[in-house]
Amino acid sequence: MNIIIPVAGLGKRLRPHTWSRPKPLVSVAGKPMLGHVLDRLLTVPVERVVFVTGYLGDQIEDHVRANYDFDVDFVEQTVPRGQSDAIIRARGKVTGETLVVFPDMLFEVDLNEAIELSHDGALFVKEVDDPRKFGVVVKDGDLITRLVEKPQEPVSNEAVIGIYYFKNIEDLFDGIDYQMENDLQKDGEFFIADAIQYMIDQGKSITTLKASVWEDCGSPEALLHTNRYLLDNFGEAPNVNGNNVILPPVVIDPSAQIEGSVIGPHASIGANVEVRDSIVRDSIVDNGAEIETAMLTASIVGREALVTGDFMRVNAGDSSDILLAAHARDGRVDNG
């Protein structure tokens, strides 16, 4: 099995955190978002992983090479022209069975179901309450006949989550060729749905596989929701020395220094973080940050940021200095 992972997006909805790092390296529940994705992908035998990089792509490459030992390649999408344009840049790097995975979400799926399929491909889907927000599949029996983007009339409640399996990746590349030759794009971006629709129209059998969990990570609110999910299912109740109260589930890096504070529930505390005389709950505090005499809830604090003061919801990017004034009580600070 090969894997193509497009990571060239700008991550605009996660600013200010993505001003200084690519979205897949934003932390959630103690590790970069990309780490959680790779943990789940590497449950099956993998021949090669191809990352399609762009914005701050050198950081992606440095992180992967430092932390993983699978066969890896990096190709660049210099101009953001959509999903299909990113994917086809992996042509010549992979052949045969291939997964395409967009890593801006967390998922729980059984990838072995894809390997055992006799069909030409499969899209992982999750049933949703309001399909008008998503791309959905329309099926005849167990085979997809149409892909519909954000349908205003109910045609299906099976939303495509961003994981695609192809028995032969060249079938998808052929679909992208057709898509680009016929300029099937929207606002200058080529979407994978059009290439897959071409495959279906040419007689390729594409089915669906169910995801048990699908959590978006593309906005601060979604990231905090995913943090809660991960901590509820994989969090810890660590012992922390000193005059502290720890309310699980939490993740606290062993190098963190915590004094006179209440941590949790649903708090992620990164490496070399210092928390003094503070309350941190339902929040993500990234590596090297300092929190002093503050009460944080529903907050994301970037690397090396300093937050001091009063009660507040904070969305602070890397290396920020934020003083929470008493007059701003129950407000919100966002330095994006």
Buried (B, 14 or more C-beta within 10 A) or exposed (E): BBBBBBBBBBBEBBBBBBBBBBBBBBBBBBBBBBBBBBEBBBEBEBBBBBBBBBBBBEBBBEBBEEEBEEEBBBBEBEEBBBBBBBBBBBBEBBEEBBBBBBBBBBBEBBBEEBBEBEBBBBBBBBEBEEBEEBBBBEBEEEBBEBBBEEBEEEEBBBBBBBBBBBBBBBBBBBBBBBBBEEEBBEEEEBBBBBBBBBBBEEEBBBBBBEBEBBBBBBBBEBBBBBBBBBBEEEBEEBEBEEEBEBBBBBBBBEEBBBBEBBBBBBBBBBBBBBBBBBBBBBBBBBBBBBBBBBBBBBBBBBBBBBBBBBBBBBBBBBEBEBEBEEEBEEEEBEBB
